[in-house]
Amino acid sequence: MDIGKTAPTAREVAGTAMTEYVLRFIAGGMIVSAFAILGDMLSPKSFAGLLGAAPSVALATLGIAVVQHGPRYAAAESWTMIYGAIALACYSVVVCHILMRFRLPALQATILAFTEWLVVAFGLLAGFGGA
């Protein structure tokens, strides 16, 4: 601990947190808007939903992580996002399979397949590491 330095006050900590939220809001909004424009240019329009939220939020989060914590931290975070995306793809296949083969209602199929998402996501994280 450095002598002569004082601990930040509650107001300074709150101001830093508020600055981060404002940064996230602005960066996220700009990137969401860019992806929305890209989605509008593509055909069919169902791609617009794919490009609406997740990629833009991920990019904004990684940008803020680089600024606040450096590129090594952001690289580790990006791997966890990749693991989550792989788990989501597997989850989607399992849900479709359950819906088509067993004719379960959508809510039951998604709840059953959620365990698969957990196994894949945490299995990849345990096997390959990440944040």
C-alpha positions in Angstrom: 0.0 0.0 0.0 1.4 3.4 -0.9 1.8 5.8 2.0 0.2 9.2 1.3 -2.5 7.8 -1.0 -6.0 7.9 0.4 -8.7 5.4 -0.3 -11.3 6.5 -2.8 -14.4 8.1 -1.3 -17.8 6.6 -1.9 -18.6 9.5 -4.2 -15.5 8.7 -6.4 -16.3 5.0 -6.6 -20.0 5.8 -7.5 -18.7 8.3 -10.2 -16.4 5.7 -11.7 -19.3 3.2 -11.8 -21.6 5.7 -13.4 -19.0 6.6 -16.0 -18.7 2.9 -16.9 -22.5 2.6 -17.2 -22.6 5.7 -19.5 -19.8 4.3 -21.6 -21.5 1.0 -21.9 -24.8 2.7 -22.8 -23.1 4.8 -25.5 -20.9 2.1 -27.0 -23.7 -0.5 -26.8 -26.1 1.9 -28.5 -23.7 2.7 -31.3 -22.9 -0.9 -32.0 -26.5 -2.0 -31.8 -27.4 0.7 -34.3 -24.7 -0.4 -36.6 -25.8 -4.1 -36.5 -29.4 -3.0 -37.0 -28.5 -1.2 -40.1 -26.6 -4.2 -41.3 -29.6 -6.4 -40.5 -31.9 -4.1 -42.5 -29.6 -4.4 -45.6 -29.7 -8.3 -45.5 -32.3 -10.5 -46.9 -34.3 -12.3 -45.5 -35.3 -10.0 -42.7 -35.0 -12.8 -40.2 -31.3 -12.1 -40.1 -32.0 -8.7 -38.6 -33.0 -10.4 -35.3 -29.8 -12.5 -35.3 -27.7 -9.3 -35.6 -29.7 -7.2 -33.2 -28.4 -7.8 -29.7 -25.9 -10.5 -28.9 -23.0 -9.5 -31.3 -23.3 -5.8 -30.5 -23.4 -6.3 -26.8 -20.5 -8.7 -26.9 -18.4 -6.2 -28.9 -19.3 -3.3 -26.6 -18.4 -5.4 -23.6 -15.1 -6.5 -25.1 -14.2 -2.9 -26.0 -14.8 -1.7 -22.5 -12.8 -4.7 -21.1 -9.9 -3.7 -23.3 -10.0 -0.1 -22.1 -10.4 -1.0 -18.4 -8.4 -4.2 -18.0 -6.2 -4.6 -21.0 -6.1 -6.9 -24.0 -5.2 -10.1 -22.1 -8.3 -9.8 -20.0 -10.5 -9.1 -23.0 -9.0 -12.1 -24.8 -9.9 -14.4 -21.9 -13.4 -12.9 -21.8 -13.8 -13.5 -25.6 -13.1 -17.2 -25.1 -15.9 -17.5 -22.6 -18.2 -15.8 -25.1 -17.1 -18.3 -27.7 -17.8 -21.2 -25.3 -21.3 -19.7 -24.6 -22.0 -19.5 -28.4 -21.0 -23.1 -29.0 -23.1 -24.2 -26.1 -26.0 -22.1 -27.5 -25.7 -23.8 -30.9 -25.7 -27.3 -29.2 -28.7 -26.2 -27.1 -30.6 -25.1 -30.2 -30.0 -28.4 -31.9 -31.2 -30.3 -28.8 -34.3 -28.2 -28.4 -35.2 -28.7 -32.1 -34.6 -32.5 -31.7 -36.8 -32.7 -28.6 -39.6 -30.6 -30.2 -39.6 -32.7 -33.5 -39.0 -36.2 -32.1 -40.9 -36.2 -28.8 -43.5 -33.5 -29.6 -43.1 -31.8 -26.2 -44.3 -28.3 -25.6 -41.7 -25.6 -26.2 -41.4 -24.7 -22.5 -40.7 -28.3 -21.5 -38.2 -28.7 -24.3 -36.2 -25.6 -23.4 -36.1 -26.5 -19.7 -34.9 -30.0 -20.5 -32.3 -28.7 -22.9 -31.0 -26.1 -20.5 -29.0 -28.8 -18.7 -27.3 -29.6 -21.9 -26.3 -25.9 -22.3 -24.8 -25.9 -18.8 -22.9 -29.1 -19.4 -21.4 -27.9 -22.7 -20.6 -24.4 -21.5 -19.0 -25.3 -18.3 -17.3 -28.4 -19.9 -15.6 -26.1 -22.4 -14.7 -23.7 -19.7 -13.2 -26.4 -17.5 -11.5 -28.2 -20.5 -10.0 -25.2 -22.2 -10.0 -22.4 -19.6 -11.1 -18.9 -20.0 -11.8 -15.9 -17.8 
